[in-house]
Amino acid sequence: MARSGPLPVDPIAEAKRQWTTHGWTDSAAGMSAVTSIIRAQQLMLARIDASLRPFGLSFARYEMLRLLGFTREGRMPMASAIARLQVHPTSVTNTVDRLVRDELLQREPHPVDGRAAMLVLTPAGRDLVERATAALNSEVFADPGLSDADTIELVRILARFRKDAGDFTDPRPLPDPL
C-alpha cells in the first residue's frame, strides 16, 4: 500500500540513532550516507519512470537510445555501449534485444570485427529518444529538487567519490570544472 504523505520522522535519522544506541557509532554516519543515497536514487528513479512511462521506456532503454542519439551517425559498437553505460554486458544485451524487437535499434555486423555487432539507431528510435529527452528535461532535469548550488556541490562530491572508487580518471586535457 502506498504512503499517503510524509512520514512523521526521518527513518534514516532514526536508523542512525539506533546504530549509535546499539554501539555501532563508528559506522552510523556511513550507514546514513549510504542509505540516504539509495533512497535519493529511488526518489529520482520514480520521477524518471513517471516521465518515461508515456514513451514505453525504462531508464535503461532510454540511456541506450540517448547514447546512440549523441553519436554523429547514430551507431556504435556494442562493446563501446557496454563500456560507456557501465552496466553488465548481459543487461545491455537484454536492453538491446527489447529495443531491436520494438524496431528502435538495429544490430548490424561490425565492419572490421566479424565477432562484434554495431548498434544502429532507427529513425523511430531517434524520434522517440528526442521526445523522451524533452520530457525528462522539462519534468526532471530542469528541476531535480535541489537548489542550483546544492546540485553543483552534490555533483562535485559524487564525482570525487566515483573517481576515488576507480570509476574514471582525469582525461588530458582536463575539461572545465563542474
C-alpha positions as CSV (number, residue, x, y, z in Angstrom):
1,M,0.0,0.0,0.0
2,A,1.4,3.4,-1.0
3,R,2.1,6.1,1.7
4,S,-0.4,8.9,1.8
5,G,2.1,11.6,2.9
6,P,5.4,12.3,4.5
7,L,6.5,10.2,7.5
8,P,6.4,11.9,10.9
9,V,10.1,11.2,11.4
10,D,13.1,10.7,9.1
11,P,13.6,7.0,9.1
12,I,17.3,7.3,8.2
13,A,17.9,9.7,11.1
14,E,16.1,7.1,13.3
15,A,18.2,4.3,11.9
16,K,21.4,6.4,12.7
17,R,20.1,6.8,16.3
18,Q,19.5,3.1,16.5
19,W,23.0,2.4,15.1
20,T,24.5,4.6,17.8
21,T,22.3,3.1,20.5
22,H,23.5,-0.4,19.6
23,G,27.2,0.6,19.8
24,W,27.9,1.0,16.1
25,T,28.8,4.7,16.4
26,D,31.8,4.4,14.1
27,S,29.5,3.1,11.3
28,A,26.4,5.3,11.9
29,A,27.4,8.2,9.7
30,G,28.4,5.9,6.8
31,M,25.2,3.9,7.1
32,S,23.1,7.0,7.0
33,A,25.1,8.4,4.0
34,V,24.7,5.1,2.0
35,T,21.1,4.7,2.9
36,S,20.4,8.4,2.0
37,I,22.0,7.9,-1.4
38,I,20.0,4.7,-2.1
39,R,16.7,6.5,-1.0
40,A,17.5,9.5,-3.1
41,Q,18.1,7.2,-6.1
42,Q,14.7,5.6,-5.5
43,L,13.0,9.1,-5.4
44,M,14.8,10.2,-8.6
45,L,14.0,7.0,-10.5
46,A,10.3,7.3,-9.6
47,R,10.3,10.7,-11.2
48,I,12.2,9.5,-14.2
49,D,10.0,6.4,-14.6
50,A,6.9,8.6,-14.5
51,S,8.3,10.8,-17.3
52,L,9.3,7.9,-19.4
53,R,6.2,5.8,-18.9
54,P,4.2,7.5,-21.7
55,F,7.0,6.6,-24.1
56,G,7.1,2.9,-23.1
57,L,10.7,3.3,-22.0
58,S,12.6,2.2,-18.9
59,F,15.6,4.3,-17.9
60,A,18.0,1.6,-19.2
61,R,16.3,1.6,-22.6
62,Y,16.3,5.5,-22.7
63,E,20.0,5.6,-21.8
64,M,20.9,3.2,-24.7
65,L,18.8,5.3,-27.2
66,R,20.2,8.6,-25.9
67,L,23.8,7.2,-26.1
68,L,23.3,6.3,-29.7
69,G,21.5,9.6,-30.4
70,F,24.6,11.5,-29.3
71,T,26.8,9.9,-31.9
72,R,27.2,11.5,-35.3
73,E,25.7,8.6,-37.3
74,G,23.5,7.0,-34.6
75,R,25.8,3.9,-34.4
76,M,28.5,2.4,-32.2
77,P,29.9,-1.0,-31.4
78,M,28.1,-2.9,-28.7
79,A,31.3,-3.2,-26.7
80,S,31.6,0.6,-26.6
81,A,28.0,1.0,-25.4
82,I,28.6,-1.6,-22.6
83,A,31.7,0.4,-21.5
84,R,30.0,3.8,-21.6
85,L,26.9,2.7,-19.8
86,Q,28.9,0.9,-17.1
87,V,26.5,-2.0,-16.7
88,H,26.9,-5.7,-17.1
89,P,27.0,-7.0,-20.7
90,T,24.0,-9.2,-20.1
91,S,21.9,-6.2,-19.1
92,V,22.9,-4.3,-22.2
93,T,22.2,-7.4,-24.4
94,N,18.7,-7.7,-22.8
95,T,18.0,-4.0,-23.3
96,V,19.3,-4.1,-26.9
97,D,17.1,-7.2,-27.6
98,R,14.0,-5.3,-26.5
99,L,14.9,-2.2,-28.5
100,V,15.6,-4.3,-31.6
101,R,12.2,-6.1,-31.1
102,D,10.5,-2.7,-30.9
103,E,12.3,-1.5,-34.0
104,L,14.0,1.3,-32.2
105,L,17.5,-0.2,-32.8
106,Q,19.1,-2.5,-35.3
107,R,22.1,-4.8,-35.0
108,E,24.5,-4.8,-37.9
109,P,27.8,-6.7,-38.4
110,H,30.8,-4.7,-37.3
111,P,32.7,-3.5,-40.4
112,V,36.1,-4.9,-39.2
113,D,35.5,-7.4,-36.3
114,G,33.3,-10.2,-37.5
115,R,32.6,-11.3,-33.9
116,A,31.3,-7.9,-32.9
117,A,28.0,-6.1,-33.5
118,M,27.2,-2.5,-34.3
119,L,24.1,-0.9,-32.7
120,V,22.3,1.4,-35.1
121,L,19.5,3.8,-34.0
122,T,16.5,3.6,-36.3
123,P,14.5,6.8,-37.3
124,A,11.7,5.7,-34.9
125,G,14.3,5.3,-32.1
126,R,15.7,8.7,-32.8
127,D,12.3,10.3,-32.8
128,L,11.3,8.6,-29.6
129,V,14.5,9.5,-27.7
130,E,14.2,13.1,-28.7
131,R,10.6,13.3,-27.4
132,A,11.6,11.4,-24.2
133,T,14.6,13.7,-23.7
134,A,12.3,16.8,-24.0
135,A,10.0,15.3,-21.3
136,L,12.9,14.4,-19.0
137,N,14.4,17.8,-19.4
138,S,11.2,19.6,-18.5
139,E,9.9,17.2,-15.8
140,V,13.1,16.1,-14.1
141,F,16.4,17.5,-15.1
142,A,15.5,21.2,-15.2
143,D,14.4,21.0,-11.5
144,P,16.0,17.9,-9.8
145,G,14.6,19.1,-6.5
146,L,17.8,20.8,-5.3
147,S,18.9,24.4,-5.5
148,D,21.5,25.2,-8.2
149,A,24.2,25.5,-5.6
150,D,23.3,22.2,-3.9
151,T,23.2,20.5,-7.3
152,I,26.7,21.7,-8.2
153,E,28.1,20.7,-4.8
154,L,26.4,17.2,-5.0
155,V,27.8,16.5,-8.4
156,R,31.3,17.5,-7.2
157,I,31.0,15.3,-4.2
158,L,29.8,12.3,-6.1
159,A,32.4,12.9,-8.9
160,R,35.1,12.7,-6.2
161,F,33.6,9.6,-4.8
162,R,33.3,7.9,-8.2
163,K,36.8,8.9,-9.2
164,D,38.2,7.6,-5.9
165,A,36.3,4.3,-6.5
166,G,38.0,3.9,-9.8
167,D,35.1,4.9,-12.0
168,F,37.2,7.2,-14.2
169,T,40.5,9.0,-14.4
170,D,41.0,12.7,-15.3
171,P,41.4,12.9,-19.1
172,R,44.0,15.1,-20.6
173,P,43.4,18.0,-21.3
174,L,41.1,18.5,-18.3
175,P,37.6,19.8,-19.0
176,D,36.3,22.9,-17.2
177,P,35.5,22.0,-13.6
178,L,31.9,21.2,-12.9
